[in-house]
């Protein structure tokens, strides 16, 4: 099987279900941005020290879940292939909430805005967080045009919160202090 198909050479791509849409369609923007977040999480995993087995395992779960989310977003309701996938549901969102609560116990107390950065894995998690926020915005944009799975939007919202928390935990475990936002003073 070749990696290239030439079917997108005219600026269109196929949704799951054979519908053809422009590569700039809001649905493609939504699942494409989810793919970007997944890639940034892969970068975080590559930079994560070996001692963080728990975070490594949770990120692997999240990467698999983002493939499920991408399939969910690439499949219109009522399409012929909808029966071939399992859409994200409330239990998936609740699993993220459980992970947030778990890692929040270890994270430093939140006292204000912090600079994204620190350890390379934490910086990559912050990048993944901002991409997840953009994916959420793309899903909202899509929601105004087509029916979507509302749990997909909720999932992305919780995902960004989890990635923020994980970045903070990585920095804490690595002994790195967070840099606080220094609000510009009036002159």
C-alpha positions in Angstrom: 0.0 0.0 0.0 1.4 3.4 -1.0 1.3 6.3 1.5 0.1 8.7 -1.2 -3.3 8.3 -3.0 -3.5 11.4 -5.1 -7.1 11.7 -4.1 -6.5 15.0 -2.3 -4.7 16.7 -5.1 -7.7 18.9 -5.9 -8.0 20.3 -2.3 -10.5 17.7 -1.1 -10.4 14.9 1.4 -12.6 12.0 2.4 -14.5 11.9 5.6 -15.1 8.5 7.2 -18.1 7.5 5.3 -16.9 8.5 1.8 -18.2 12.1 1.9 -15.7 14.4 0.1 -15.2 17.9 1.6 -12.6 20.7 1.1 -9.5 20.3 3.2 -10.4 23.7 4.8 -13.8 22.3 5.9 -14.5 23.0 9.6 -14.8 19.2 10.2 -11.3 18.7 8.7 -10.0 21.6 10.7 -11.4 20.1 13.9 -9.9 16.6 13.5 -6.7 18.0 12.0 -6.1 20.1 15.1 -6.8 17.1 17.3 -4.1 15.3 15.3 -1.7 18.3 16.0 -2.4 18.0 19.8 -1.7 14.2 19.5 1.7 15.0 17.9 2.6 17.5 20.6 1.8 14.8 23.2 4.1 12.5 21.3 6.8 15.1 21.6 6.1 15.3 25.4 6.4 11.5 25.7 9.7 11.5 23.8 11.1 14.1 26.2 9.6 12.6 29.4 12.2 11.2 31.8 12.0 7.4 32.4 11.0 7.9 36.0 7.5 9.2 35.0 6.0 5.8 34.1 2.5 6.9 35.3 2.4 10.0 33.1 3.9 8.0 30.2 1.1 5.5 30.5 -1.6 8.1 30.8 -0.2 10.0 27.8 -0.3 6.7 25.8 -4.0 6.3 26.8 -4.7 9.9 25.7 -3.0 9.5 22.4 -5.2 6.5 21.6 -8.2 8.4 22.8 -7.3 11.2 20.4 -7.4 8.8 17.5 -10.9 7.8 18.7 -11.8 11.5 18.9 -10.4 12.2 15.4 -12.5 9.3 14.1 -15.6 10.7 15.9 -15.1 14.1 14.4 -14.4 12.7 10.9 -17.7 10.8 10.9 -21.0 12.6 10.3 -24.0 11.4 12.3 -26.1 9.0 10.2 -23.2 8.3 7.9 -22.8 4.7 6.5 -19.7 4.0 8.6 -20.9 5.4 11.9 -21.7 1.9 13.1 -17.9 1.1 12.8 -16.9 3.5 15.6 -17.6 4.2 19.2 -18.1 7.9 19.9 -16.7 9.4 23.0 -19.1 9.6 25.8 -19.6 11.0 29.3 -17.4 8.1 30.8 -14.5 9.3 28.7 -14.9 12.9 30.0 -15.2 11.5 33.6 -12.0 9.5 33.1 -10.2 12.8 32.3 -11.7 14.4 35.4 -10.5 11.6 37.5 -6.9 12.0 36.1 -7.1 15.8 36.7 -8.1 15.2 40.3 -5.4 12.6 40.8 -2.5 14.8 39.4 -3.9 18.0 41.0 -3.1 16.5 44.4 0.6 16.4 43.4 0.7 19.7 41.4 1.9 22.9 43.2 -0.8 25.2 44.5 -2.1 27.4 41.7 -1.5 31.0 42.6 -1.6 32.7 39.3 -0.7 32.5 35.6 2.6 30.8 34.8 4.9 30.8 31.8 4.6 27.7 29.7 8.0 26.0 29.8 10.3 24.4 32.2 11.4 20.9 31.5 11.2 20.0 27.7 8.4 17.5 28.4 6.5 20.1 30.4 6.9 22.6 27.6 5.6 20.1 25.1 2.6 19.4 27.3 1.9 23.1 27.4 2.1 23.2 23.6 -0.3 20.2 23.5 -2.6 22.1 25.9 -2.8 25.1 23.7 -3.4 23.0 20.6 -6.2 21.2 22.4 -7.7 24.6 23.2 -7.6 25.4 19.5 -9.1 22.1 18.6 -11.9 22.9 21.1 -12.5 26.2 19.3 -12.6 24.4 15.9 -15.1 21.9 17.3 -17.3 24.9 18.5 -17.0 26.4 15.0 -18.1 23.1 13.5 -20.9 22.8 15.9 -22.5 25.9 14.4 -22.6 24.3 11.0 -23.2 20.6 11.6 -24.3 18.2 14.3 -21.4 17.0 16.5 -20.9 14.8 19.5 -21.0 17.3 22.3 -18.9 15.0 24.5 -16.1 15.6 22.0 -16.1 19.3 22.9 -16.3 18.5 26.6 -13.4 16.0 26.2 -11.2 18.6 24.6 -12.0 21.1 27.4 -11.0 18.6 30.1 -8.0 17.5 28.0 -6.4 20.9 28.1 -6.9 21.1 31.8 -5.3 17.7 32.3 -2.3 18.7 30.1 -1.8 21.9 32.1 -1.8 19.9 35.3 0.6 17.3 33.9 3.0 20.0 32.8 3.0 21.4 36.3 3.6 17.9 37.8 6.5 17.2 35.5 8.2 20.5 36.4 7.6 19.8 40.1 9.0 16.3 39.9 12.0 17.6 38.0 12.6 20.2 40.7 11.9 23.2 38.4 10.1 26.2 39.8 7.3 27.7 37.7 7.9 31.2 36.4 5.0 33.5 37.4 3.5 36.1 35.1 4.8 39.4 36.2 2.0 41.8 35.6 3.2 45.0 34.0 2.9 47.9 36.5 1.5 51.3 35.5 4.0 54.0 35.2 
